[in-house]
Amino acid sequence: MHSGGMSIAADFFELILIHLDDNRISQSGSRKVQWDDALCSPILKNNRDVIDAPGELVMSRKGQKRHKDYSIRTSMIHNDYDSRHWEYNHPLVPPLNVSCAYRLDSVQRGMQGFAQFASDENGSEAPIYVYERLDEPTRGILEEKLALAEDADIAVCFATGMAAVSAALCINVTSGDEIIAHQLLYGCTYSLLSNWMIRQGVSTKFIDLRDMEALAGAITSKTRVVYFETPVNPTLELLDIRAIKSCVDEANKHRKEDERIVLIVDNTFATPFCQRPISHGADFVVHSLTKNIGGFGTDMGGVVIGAGRYHRSLLLYRKDFGGTLAARSAWPLLVYGLPTLATRLEQEQRSAIAIAQFLENHPLIDHVSYPGLDSFAQSDLAHRQMISYDGRFAPGSMIYFVLKGSSGEAQAAAAHFIDAIARSSQSITLAVSLGQTRTLIEEPYSMTHSALPDAIKDVAALAPGGIRLSIGLEDVNDIIGDLSRALEITGSKLQAKAL
């Protein structure tokens, strides 16, 4: 390239960099590049519209910045160079902090750091780091991204999903209070409510939250929390967040602020890509970051996301009860998990609909539950509530299906089927957890949900022959092929047993 061309190119890219870096100059709007026609080359004059395109900045509720013309999906990939947690201008990959404690220049700075912790009064100022359990930059950047992903004010990360669930509940209840929860929950969540919260004087009513009359009738003056998952683990039934919120709002009309009922939604199955409960009225969202947000099955984590007024309580709870997400676990979630979430979910959903349709048409399958099927009982609600960032229907990557037969026969068939998968499948792995790049299969009745009493399992239609399938990134034809062969083996065994 001749020197004039190199100069033009250099000018062009410099103006792009200046424009894209507007967020370092203005906190409240966009900076327009000042064009000088006398100095501007013809190429730059003709490309003003290109450079001006992504100019306006949008401030999220907690001060995170992104250009309004860029999607959340793009924001999950690119660094927020103006993060208050860590100023870094040149690395493409966010830094990993590996220090548990921080050198302090003076006693005064140490005092200031402790006084500043869990206080939002410092606004956009960089925090004074003292000790990793309190705050540290890698986790702080991840929390900013997660709050942005759910369109919320704040996010506070924990070591596991259950630590996050515990925090969301415990900051909202005290001895003598009541929780209302959906009748079917993840086994460890049920155990937390029925075995441990009760020891603190907090009782739980388990009801069908699809029934608004039942919810209204269950609320008392002691009720402080309504808690549920949607889609429900593992049956994938949906709960109408807006309808539940409306019922709770009615109950809150004459309550004092410190007596109001809050709505906590476990959004792990859907992820922020498919559903954002706060936009439907939830007060809190909890996630197991170990699952689809993490995506690769290498690091555990959890998060509570909500309004800014709860930030201090969540930080103090984490400080005193522990369960802090380590920087080494936060970093892969930030660098690999969130940036690839949309791409992974799109592929997994394409595979899931094909797999669900295959299972639905197989003679050994009694029924299939997947929000993307036309036969899904709550299809209308699914299309209203499970929407991706770009406004498209996003039914997720989880499938639940039940084999035919009586209770005992179906459970035996499920065991034969999963054992066949475990022995011979290359594309499907028998393992708990979900949301990984690998397709995972398990039998919830006797595994992940074994803590639930049989009576609750029966009422919630958690079948002994039910199978949970978490779709990964393998070739869909390989997954269907392995399912088909395992079903063929199962059919042969059942036929031999009948003879």
C-alpha positions, 0 to 999 in steps of 0.5 A: 500500500502506498503511503497515502493509502496507509495514512488514510487507513490509519486515520480511519481506524483511529477515528473508529477507535476514538468513537468506540471508546466514547464511554471513556469520555462521557458517562451520560451520552455519546460523543460525536466525532468532530469532522474537519472536511478540510483535513478529512480524506475522501474515504473518511468523508464517504464513511461517516455513516459507518463510524457514526452508526454505533455511537449512542451509549445506554446506561444500565441500572447499575452504571454498566455501559453498552452501545444501544445498537449492539445486542446483549449477545455482543456485550457478553463477548466484549469487555466493559473497558470502563468497569469500576472493578478493574481498569484495563484498556488493552487485554482482549481477555479480562484479567484473572486475579490470584491474590487473596489479600491486598497490600494497603498503603496506610491504616487510613486506606484499610479503614476506608476499604472496610467502610466502603465495603457493601456500600453503594455510596462510592458510586462509580469509584473503584473499590478498595480491595482488602480481602477476596471474600469481601470483593475482588475484581475478576468476580466483580466484572462477572457480576456486572455482566450477569446483571446486564444479562438479566437486565437487573441492577446488581448480581452477587456471585456465590461458590455454588447454586445452592449457596446462591439459593440459600442467600436469596432466601435467608436475606428475606426471612427471619424466624417466624416467617413463611415461604411458599414454594412450588410443589416440585423443586430440585431435590437439594432446594427441597431439602434446604427448605424442609430440613434446614430452614425449618430449624431456623423457625422458617416454615414452607408451604409446598403448593401448585403455583399454577393455581392462583386461587391456591396461591392466594389462599396460602398467603398469610401475614407471615408469608415473605417469599414465593419461590419457584423454578420455571421451567420446573426441574425436571418435568419442564412445566412452566409457571406464569411469572406475571400471574404469580406476580399479580397475585403477590402484588395484590397481597402486598397492597396493604403491607409495610415495606419490610413485610412485603412478599418477594418473588424469587425465580430459579432461572437455571433451566432457561438461562438469561438467553431464553428468559429474564424473570425480572422483566416479568416481575420477579424480585430476584433471579438465582442461577446455578452458574455451574450449568448452562451459563458456565457451559463446560462443566469445569467450574461451580458457581451460583448467583443472586440477581436483583434490585440495587436495594438488596446489594448490601444485604447480599454482600454482607450475607456472603461475607459472614456465611462464606460461599464466595465464588473464587476468582479462578472459578469466576474467570472461566465463566466470564471468558468462556461461559457467558460469551458463548451462551447464545451460540451454544443455546441456539445450537442446543435448541435446534438439536432439542426440537429434533430429538424431542420430535423423534422421542415423541413418535417412538412407540416405547415413549409415553409422553415427551415434555419440551416447550418447543413441541406443538404438543406442549401443554403450555405452549402459549405461555412458553411463547410469551415467557421464553423469549431470546434477546432478539425476540425469538421463541427460545424453548431451551435445551432440556427434555423430559420424557417418560417410558410406557408401562405401569409405574414399576414397569416404566421405572425398570424400562428407564433403568434398562434404557439408561444403562444401555446408554451408559454402556454403549453411547458415545454422544450421551453421558449418564451423569447429573448436572446439565447445560454442558457441551456434552449431552447428559442423561439421568433418572430424576426420580431416584437420583437428583430428586430422591430427597422428595417424599414419594407423596410429593413426587406423585402429586407433582407427576414426577414419574418413576420412569421419567428421564431428564435429557440435557442436550449438548453440542454433539451432532444431532444425528449421533444423539438420535442414533444412540437414543434409538439403539438404546430404545431398541435394546430396551424393547428387546429386554422388555419383550424377553421378560414378557415371554 
